Amino acid sequence: MFVVVGVSGGIAAYKTVHLVRLLVKEGHEVHVVPTADAVRFVGLPTWEAISRHPVTTSVHDDVARVRHVALGQSADLVIVAPATANTLAKMATGLADDLLGTTLLATTAPVVVAPAMHTEMWRHPATVANIATLRGRGVVMVGPADGELTGGDSGPGRMSEPEAILEAALTAAARPAADLDGLRAVVTAGGTREPIDPVRFIGNRSSGKQGVAVALAAADRGADVLLIAAHVDEGVLAEASAHPRVRVQRAGTAIELADAVGEAAGDADVIVMAAAVADYRVAEVSDAKLSKDAAAGPGITLHLVENDDILAGLVQARRDGQTIVGFAAETPGEGETLLDRGRRKAARKGADLLAVNQVGWSRGFESDDNEVTLLDAAGEVAAVAGGSKRKVADALWNAVRETRGKTK
Ligand code: CTP
């Protein structure tokens, strides 16, 4: 592939040297386009040596080959890493006052951007609006990650690691742009919380990261997404909230989630139930905080009643052309495999696809990676996917497309 790597002026530019090296090692032809500020962090000789091509920041060099548009026209993929707040603003406005700007305007290739800046700049309404504009044009965002920043402070703003940028970039390049254009998707994410009294609840360890990744992947590929979020941290939701094709709706309990999904289901082409829904709720929620004084003995008993199975209900009410996807987090016991359990659940639920993954005390939850096997309605393996939750999400949508192609 012909890959253009734009580099703007941030300290994270040193990590981009490794990204370029990874791309070259994979056999890609890499052309680096730094901004004038970027070369104050990493100089031209480094970029030239590592990419094995001449590097310039100016539209006035190599004019005979019309370099200011040639790079963009030739590119199969454009990566901007790091993308500073300034570069994002220029991209959103379409400014072309340097070689990176002209290259970005001249390209029709997928553009993948890895923002890097301080948390305050990332959260500024101007940056938030610029990100939304770029996403609306199909630009794929990688990160920023949450962690230590240069000034000793920490928070979201750290450029994603080169390996993560590479993975997102290769996925974007392999994907036909907007292949889910016009699709109406409902995705649930996170864990429900079932109240016991005004201060306590029964919850679960779902972070919502996989569901949010499913929503973002669909939206980046052109779908209009309603993301129904049970308990999900604001930080995990931030990217989705800013996406122009994602609408976020909150639902706290299993009953609230069932109501929200039920209302949205009529218009949906695809429903993905990634939320961890509590199977039981407390029969009688106390209006007053339960107190030990009022307890009759050394323990208390909570009476739980079963919640409706939302997924099974959706499958029963499924209309023609609607695709329903479930998730199954399993802890297989002795003498049975993950797939045995998955197949039993697939048969019981009747969804078009069931994404089965193994969980445990230290597996599956809160992490940024996942490993799933997608089973079809007959319990056959439709796909196996592993890696980042975004990668798993893209594999899920590929399988959804395939399933819908078969039934159309
Ligand atoms: N689910 C649902 N409504 C419920 C419980 C689960 O819609 N009341 C959905 C989940 O969103 C998920 C799928 O069903 O997509 C499987 O959830 P899981 O908790 O693994 O299945 P259960 O039916 O609860 O089976 P069990 O807990 O017995 O393994």
Boltz pocket constraint, residues with backbone or C-beta under 6 A from the ligand:
constraints:
  - pocket:
      binder: B
      contacts: [[A, 254], [A, 273], [A, 274], [A, 275], [A, 276], [A, 277], [A, 278], [A, 279], [A, 307], [A, 308], [A, 309], [A, 310], [A, 311], [A, 312], [A, 325], [A, 326], [A, 327], [A, 328], [A, 329]]
      max_distance: 6.0
